[in-house]
Amino acid sequence: MLKINDKEIKNVDDLKKIIEKDVSILREFKYKHQITKTDIRTYNIYMYVCMYGTSEMLKYLETHFSNIKDFKDEKNTDLYLIASSSGNLEVMKYLEKEHNWDIHTRNNYGYDVYLYASYYGHLNIMKYLEKEHNWDIHVKKNNGDDAYLVASYNGQLEIMKYLEKEHNWNIHVHDTYGNDAYLCALYKGQLEIMKYLEKEHNWNIYVKNNNGNDTYLLASYYGHLEIMKYLEKEHKWTSHVKNNNGEDAYLFASSCGHLEIMKYLEKEHNWDIHVRNNNRNDVYLLASYNGHLEIMKYLEKKHKWDIYVKNYDGNDVYLCASINGHLEIMKYLEKEHNWDIHVKCNNCNDAYILASFNGKIEIMKYLETEHNWDIHVKNKYGHDAYYFAKFEKHNEIIKHLENKMFYDKFSKCINKFVESNDKEINKLTQKINLINNF
């Protein structure tokens, strides 16, 4: 059902009324010649019509805005792709016939219309593309996902069965990260897909991706406690498995903010809560790095955590927070734990340098404003924040630091001038006062 401004649009007349009633929308149609972030409402109307409307509605919109091929979102998804995502075959055919559309268009992730149709479960569109356009059905996304994998990812079991039956699909395909259909199903917790693969295809459930993550680890990472319990109960899973980086389910849960899973592992499995990965990060450091203040507070209160723990690189929680721009955690540590904000890692990088390296200008401005930070501080190799900003091409930070350095240099020159000419200025000031008094 097509709705705009919470009003149901059944036909062209309904669409015409709502657009002409909203003068600002009509003005955008008449005077905008290229879609931008500022006229997102215009784009949204086109998008909604392509998703839920008719070809007649789309044709009406074109009387106000002719450059229909300019309409793409921030992911470079055009109207043809959008129509396929909602199963709107009528609009797709209209775009092909009336606009000679590039039907093989892709967005930034590598999705084409066939992959979108598979992802969203529109079997009729897949069949149409195969029959009418002799489609390359084995097309893949940028990350190597094909139609079978994206279907498993989004729980489209009917599509998977169709590909198996009609196209004798290679169901054991992997993406570039080493994920197969079973692991892809985990991302959104598609337990039905997992059970289907086990039952119908005698699946190797102990498969791991390139990083050494198995189904149990990924379930903890994405917060699917139900799947973790299923694996334990039905498959007697070894819950203490680790990946290539030494991360187990408890570390993954803390990284992603899944406190419920952490508590479950503690209670049901008597977990070693002080486990660390290969880089010596524990759950407290990972919680800080990923912005999970609630977990940090839980560990402090429940387990009397050593909050001054550091990893292999010498980063503590304050530095970890600065790396990823978690200002709330930095303020918390300052207020509640009177933190040494000038702490440095093994390479003598402080919070300011790390923020610059990672493009976190908000952290830098906070440290300058609230703590009068020395922006020229250097690490053990003689590199400062400006060096790292230039190295990483963080243009906004480069400009900010150049302005700061110019201001500081100018201020020093003024102060030096004032000091050297202090006597003359005093004499001049006295003369001005005499004139004013006269």
C-alpha positions in Angstrom: 0.0 0.0 0.0 1.4 3.4 -1.0 1.2 6.1 1.7 2.5 9.6 1.6 2.2 11.9 4.7 0.2 9.1 6.3 -2.4 9.2 3.5 -3.3 6.3 1.4 -2.7 6.8 -2.3 -4.8 4.6 -4.5 -4.6 6.3 -7.9 -3.0 9.2 -9.8 -5.7 11.6 -8.6 -4.9 10.9 -5.0 -1.2 11.5 -5.7 -1.9 14.7 -7.6 -4.0 16.1 -4.7 -1.4 15.5 -2.0 1.5 16.9 -4.1 -0.4 20.0 -5.2 -1.6 20.5 -1.6 2.0 20.5 -0.3 3.5 23.6 -2.1 7.0 22.8 -0.9 7.0 19.4 -2.5 5.6 20.8 -5.7 8.3 23.5 -5.7 11.0 20.8 -5.4 9.5 19.0 -8.4 9.5 22.1 -10.5 12.9 23.7 -9.7 15.2 20.9 -8.7 17.2 19.4 -11.5 19.4 16.9 -9.6 18.6 14.9 -6.5 20.5 16.1 -3.4 20.3 15.5 0.3 18.3 18.7 0.6 15.4 17.5 -1.5 15.1 14.1 0.1 11.3 14.4 0.3 11.2 14.5 -3.5 13.3 11.4 -3.7 11.2 9.6 -1.1 8.0 10.2 -3.1 9.6 8.7 -6.2 10.9 5.8 -4.1 7.5 5.1 -2.5 5.8 5.2 -5.9 8.4 2.7 -7.4 7.9 0.5 -4.4 4.2 0.5 -3.9 2.7 2.6 -6.7 1.8 2.1 -10.4 3.4 3.1 -13.7 0.6 5.7 -14.2 1.6 7.4 -10.9 5.3 7.4 -11.9 4.3 8.8 -15.3 2.5 11.6 -13.6 5.5 12.5 -11.4 7.6 12.8 -14.5 5.5 15.7 -15.7 7.1 17.7 -12.8 10.5 16.1 -12.8 12.0 14.8 -16.0 15.5 13.6 -14.9 14.2 10.3 -13.4 17.5 8.5 -13.8 19.1 11.0 -11.5 17.2 9.7 -8.5 19.6 7.5 -6.5 20.1 7.1 -2.7 23.3 7.4 -0.8 24.1 3.7 -1.7 23.6 4.5 -5.4 20.4 2.5 -5.5 18.3 3.7 -8.5 14.5 3.4 -9.1 14.8 0.1 -11.0 16.5 -1.5 -8.1 14.0 -0.1 -5.6 11.1 -1.4 -7.7 12.7 -4.9 -7.7 13.2 -4.8 -3.9 9.4 -4.4 -3.4 8.4 -6.8 -6.2 6.9 -4.0 -8.3 7.3 -5.7 -11.7 4.9 -3.2 -13.4 7.2 -0.3 -12.6 10.2 -2.3 -13.7 8.7 -3.0 -17.1 7.6 0.7 -17.4 11.2 1.9 -16.8 12.5 -0.6 -19.3 10.0 0.3 -22.0 9.7 4.1 -21.6 13.3 4.9 -20.5 15.4 2.2 -22.0 16.7 1.6 -18.5 20.1 0.0 -17.8 18.6 -3.1 -16.3 22.0 -4.4 -15.1 22.5 -1.4 -12.8 24.1 -2.1 -9.4 24.4 -0.2 -6.2 27.5 0.3 -4.1 27.2 -3.1 -2.5 27.0 -4.9 -5.8 23.3 -5.7 -5.7 21.5 -6.0 -9.0 17.8 -6.6 -9.5 18.1 -10.4 -9.4 20.0 -10.4 -6.1 17.5 -7.9 -4.6 14.6 -10.1 -5.8 16.2 -13.1 -4.1 17.0 -11.2 -0.9 13.4 -9.9 -0.6 11.7 -13.1 -1.8 10.2 -12.0 -5.1 10.3 -15.2 -7.1 8.1 -13.8 -9.9 10.7 -11.1 -10.6 13.6 -13.7 -10.7 11.6 -15.8 -13.1 10.8 -12.8 -15.3 14.5 -11.8 -15.5 15.5 -15.3 -16.4 12.8 -15.7 -19.1 12.7 -12.2 -20.6 16.3 -11.1 -20.2 18.3 -14.3 -20.1 19.7 -13.2 -16.8 23.1 -14.3 -15.4 21.7 -15.9 -12.4 25.1 -16.5 -10.8 25.8 -12.8 -10.4 27.4 -11.9 -7.1 27.7 -9.0 -4.8 30.9 -7.2 -4.0 31.5 -9.6 -1.0 30.8 -12.7 -3.1 27.2 -13.4 -2.0 25.1 -15.0 -4.7 21.4 -15.4 -4.9 21.4 -18.5 -2.7 23.5 -16.8 0.1 21.4 -13.6 0.2 18.3 -15.7 0.3 19.6 -17.7 3.3 20.7 -14.4 5.0 17.2 -13.0 4.8 15.3 -16.2 5.5 13.9 -16.7 2.0 13.5 -20.5 2.1 11.2 -20.7 -0.9 13.9 -19.0 -3.1 16.6 -21.4 -1.9 14.4 -24.4 -2.7 13.7 -22.9 -6.2 17.4 -22.4 -7.0 18.2 -25.9 -5.9 15.4 -27.5 -7.9 15.3 -25.4 -11.1 19.0 -24.5 -11.4 20.8 -27.4 -9.6 22.5 -24.8 -7.5 25.9 -25.2 -5.9 24.5 -24.8 -2.3 28.0 -25.0 -0.7 29.1 -21.7 -2.2 31.1 -19.4 0.1 31.4 -15.6 0.0 34.8 -13.8 0.1 34.8 -14.1 4.0 34.3 -17.8 3.9 30.6 -17.7 5.0 28.4 -20.4 3.6 24.6 -20.5 3.6 24.5 -21.9 7.2 26.7 -19.1 8.5 24.8 -16.5 6.5 21.5 -17.7 8.1 23.0 -16.9 11.5 23.4 -13.1 10.8 19.7 -12.5 11.2 19.0 -15.5 13.4 17.3 -17.6 10.6 17.0 -20.8 12.7 14.4 -22.3 10.3 17.0 -22.0 7.4 19.6 -23.7 9.6 17.3 -26.6 10.5 16.4 -27.0 6.8 20.0 -27.2 5.7 20.7 -29.8 8.5 17.7 -32.0 7.7 17.6 -31.8 3.9 21.3 -31.5 3.1 23.1 -33.1 6.1 25.0 -29.9 6.5 28.4 -29.6 8.0 27.3 -27.5 11.0 30.8 -27.1 12.3 31.9 -25.0 9.3 34.0 -21.9 10.1 34.6 -18.7 8.1 38.0 -17.2 7.2 38.3 -15.7 10.7 37.7 -19.0 12.4 34.2 -18.0 13.5 31.7 -20.9 13.8 28.0 -20.8 14.3 28.1 -20.5 18.1 30.6 -17.6 18.0 28.5 -15.8 15.3 25.3 -16.4 17.3 26.9 -14.7 20.3 28.2 -11.9 18.1 24.8 -11.1 16.7 23.0 -11.6 19.9 21.0 -14.8 19.1 20.8 -16.5 22.4 18.1 -18.8 21.2 20.4 -20.2 18.5 23.2 -20.7 21.1 20.8 -22.7 23.3 19.7 -24.7 20.3 23.3 -25.6 19.4 24.0 -26.7 22.9 20.9 -28.8 23.3 20.6 -30.4 19.9 24.2 -30.6 18.9 26.0 -30.7 22.2 28.1 -27.8 21.1 31.5 -26.9 22.6 30.7 -23.5 23.9 34.3 -22.5 24.7 35.5 -22.5 21.1 37.7 -19.6 20.0 38.4 -18.0 16.6 41.7 -17.1 15.0 42.0 -13.9 17.1 41.4 -15.8 20.3 37.9 -14.4 20.8 35.3 -16.6 22.4 31.5 -16.1 22.9 31.9 -14.0 26.0 34.3 -11.6 24.3 32.1 -11.3 21.3 29.1 -10.6 23.5 30.9 -7.8 25.3 32.1 -6.3 21.9 28.5 -6.1 20.7 26.8 -5.1 23.8 24.9 -8.3 24.5 24.8 -8.3 28.3 22.1 -10.9 28.4 24.4 -13.4 26.7 27.2 -12.5 29.0 25.0 -13.2 32.1 23.8 -16.5 30.5 27.4 -17.7 30.0 28.4 -16.8 33.5 25.4 -18.5 35.0 25.0 -21.6 32.9 28.6 -22.3 31.9 30.6 -20.9 34.8 32.6 -18.8 32.3 36.1 -17.6 32.6 35.1 -13.9 32.5 38.7 -12.7 32.5 39.5 -14.3 29.1 41.5 -12.2 26.7 42.0 -12.3 22.9 45.3 -12.4 21.1 45.8 -8.7 21.5 45.2 -9.0 25.3 41.8 -7.2 25.2 39.4 -8.3 27.9 35.7 -7.7 28.0 36.1 -4.3 29.8 38.5 -3.0 27.1 36.2 -4.3 24.3 33.2 -2.7 25.9 34.9 0.6 26.0 36.3 0.3 22.5 32.8 -0.4 21.1 30.9 2.1 23.3 29.0 -0.2 25.7 29.0 1.8 28.9 26.3 -0.4 30.4 28.6 -3.4 30.3 31.5 -1.5 31.8 29.3 -0.5 34.7 28.0 -4.1 35.1 31.6 -5.4 35.2 32.6 -2.8 37.8 29.6 -3.5 40.1 29.1 -7.2 39.6 32.7 -8.4 39.3 34.8 -5.6 40.9 36.7 -5.3 37.7 40.3 -4.1 37.4 39.4 -0.9 35.4 43.0 0.0 34.7 43.7 -3.1 32.6 45.7 -2.6 29.3 46.0 -4.5 26.1 49.1 -5.6 24.3 49.5 -2.2 22.7 49.3 -0.5 26.1 45.8 1.0 25.5 43.6 1.4 28.5 39.8 2.0 28.4 40.2 5.8 28.1 42.5 5.4 25.0 40.2 2.7 23.6 37.2 5.1 23.9 39.1 7.9 22.2 40.0 5.6 19.2 36.4 5.0 18.4 35.0 8.4 19.4 33.1 7.3 22.5 33.0 10.6 24.3 30.4 9.6 26.8 32.7 6.9 28.1 35.6 9.3 28.4 33.5 11.7 30.4 32.3 8.9 32.6 35.9 7.7 33.4 36.9 11.3 34.2 34.0 12.0 36.4 33.5 8.6 38.2 37.1 7.4 38.3 39.2 10.6 38.2 41.0 9.2 35.2 44.5 10.2 34.2 43.5 11.7 30.8 47.1 12.0 29.7 47.8 8.3 29.8 49.8 7.0 26.8 50.1 3.6 25.1 53.4 1.8 24.4 54.2 4.1 21.5 53.4 7.2 23.6 50.2 8.0 21.7 47.8 9.8 23.9 44.0 10.2 23.4 44.4 13.3 21.2 46.8 11.6 18.8 44.7 8.5 18.6 41.6 10.5 17.9 43.4 12.3 15.1 44.6 9.1 13.6 41.1 7.7 13.6 39.3 10.8 12.4 37.5 11.6 15.6 37.5 15.4 15.5 34.7 15.6 18.2 37.1 14.0 20.7 39.9 16.4 19.7 37.7 19.5 20.2 36.5 18.2 23.5 40.1 17.7 24.8 41.1 21.2 23.5 38.1 22.9 25.0 37.7 21.1 28.3 41.3 20.2 29.1 43.3 22.9 27.2 45.2 20.1 25.4 48.6 20.6 23.9 48.0 19.9 20.3 51.7 19.6 19.5 52.4 16.6 21.8 54.4 13.9 20.0 54.7 10.1 20.4 58.0 8.2 20.7 58.6 8.5 17.0 58.2 12.2 16.9 54.8 12.2 15.3 51.9 14.5 16.4 48.2 14.7 15.7 48.8 16.8 12.6 51.1 14.2 11.1 48.5 11.4 11.6 45.7 13.6 10.2 47.8 14.2 7.0 48.8 10.5 6.8 45.2 9.3 7.0 43.9 12.2 4.8 41.4 13.4 7.4 40.8 16.7 5.7 38.5 18.2 8.3 41.0 17.6 11.0 43.9 18.9 8.9 42.0 22.2 8.4 41.1 22.4 12.0 44.7 21.9 13.2 46.1 24.3 10.6 43.7 27.0 11.9 44.7 26.2 15.5 48.4 26.4 14.7 48.0 29.6 12.8 46.0 31.2 15.6 48.6 30.0 18.2 51.5 31.4 16.1 49.7 34.7 15.6 48.9 34.9 19.3 52.6 34.3 20.2 53.7 37.0 17.8 51.2 39.5 19.3 52.3 38.6 22.8 56.0 39.0 21.9 55.2 42.3 20.3 53.3 43.5 23.4 56.1 42.4 25.7 58.8 44.1 23.7 56.9 47.3 23.4 55.3 47.3 26.8 56.8 50.7 27.8 55.9 52.5 24.6 52.4 51.1 24.8 52.1 52.4 28.4 53.2 55.8 27.3 50.7 55.8 24.4 48.0 54.7 26.7 48.7 57.6 29.2 48.5 60.1 26.3 45.2 58.7 25.1 43.8 58.9 28.6 44.9 62.5 28.9 43.2 63.4 25.6 40.0 61.6 26.7 40.0 63.4 30.1 40.6 66.8 28.4 
